[in-house]
Amino acid sequence: MSRCPVLPRRSPAAPLITLAVFSSFLFLHPSTAARPWPHQTNNLTELQFGGSKKYEGSSEFVKLRYHMGPVLTANITVHVIWYGTWPKAQKRIIREFINSISATHAPSPSVSTWWKTVQLYTDQTGSNISRTVRLGEEKNDRLLSHGKSLTRLSVQSVIKAAVTAKTKPLPISPKSGIYLLLTADDVYVQDFCQNVCGFHYFTFPSIVGYTLPYAWIGNSGKLCPGMCAYPFAVPEYIPGLKPVKSPNGDAGIDGMISVIGHEIAELASNPLVNAWYAGQDPVAPVEIADLCEGIYGTGGGGSYTGQMLNDRDGATYNMHGIRRRFLVQWVWNHVVNYCTGPNAMD
């Protein structure tokens, strides 16, 4: 997903959500996630992106449909590959977000309530996506087995190394496991910062030996916080725009959280890219998180991402985890045909 950033412009907030849907894919055609351009106002935060967002491929209004492929109805286990050097504090934030997806005791508005929208999606038997998402096994690749610069194909080779390792390999779970490759802030992945902040697809048996749903998300804290850590960082070319305070004190990681949520939601509803998506071309689907790209609260749509929450310490967020706060984009609710989230004000 590529984008030409422009200075955000103000336009009247629409009472109804209006969505322009964009799709973009490279030779592997993975689903990609980018971040919106913000604009800060008083108290509640209205984020907006500019009127010109440029993407690779076509742009069209589309209708979400089910294409008869599988969704993740069995209890979902998220296996994490930590590629590069990861401080313990950063790992704790990400682990808590994943664990919060099924934590029903978290304060409202909660991550688990956000996941209830994802659970609405079913397979052809009528079975819903699982309400249970848990953190699975983890694998550290501190020595950067495939270097500091990865291509989209070498991402799959990193996953292969993790599931075939001689010591403590990650479990092979094609039907209920999803694999997150998280790259440290000094690792570059093809198109990172220029086109995408994360993407998901499935591994090729010819490379990995199995068909496994996976996602890559990069830590933009050093490489491009102005691109992928919005609204917790801002680009230098927009003078006077101030970043909002991140809820966990780490702009790169707090920026990653929403992209991780985006990709997990789409992996659950479209793991093999033949289930829930919009558009006519199955190799270029627009998925349930793509439809709500840049929407984080009530009033989102058009140029606005909606109303955020500001805590007493000044941090901006829109949902609670077990012990932490997070900012996570909304997802498409196919029952009511608009984007929904736990912090909705109507």
ABEGO torsion letter per residue (X at the ends): XBBBBBBBBBBBBBABBBBBBBBBBBAAGBBBBBBBBBBBBBGBBBBBBBABBBBBEBBBBBBBBBAGBBBBABBBBBBBBBBEBBBAAAAAAAAAAAAAAABAABBOBBAAAAAAAAAABBBAAGBBBBABBBBBBBBBBAAGAAEABBBAAAAAAAAAAAAABABGBBBBBAAABBBBBBBBAABBBBGBGAABABBBBBBBAAAAGBBBBBBBBBBAAAABAAAAAOAABBBAABBGBBBBBBAAGBAAAAAAAAAAAAAAAAAAABAAGABBBBEABAABBBBAAAAABGBABBGBEEABAEBBBBBAAGBBBABBBAABBBBBBBBBBAAAGBBBBAABAX
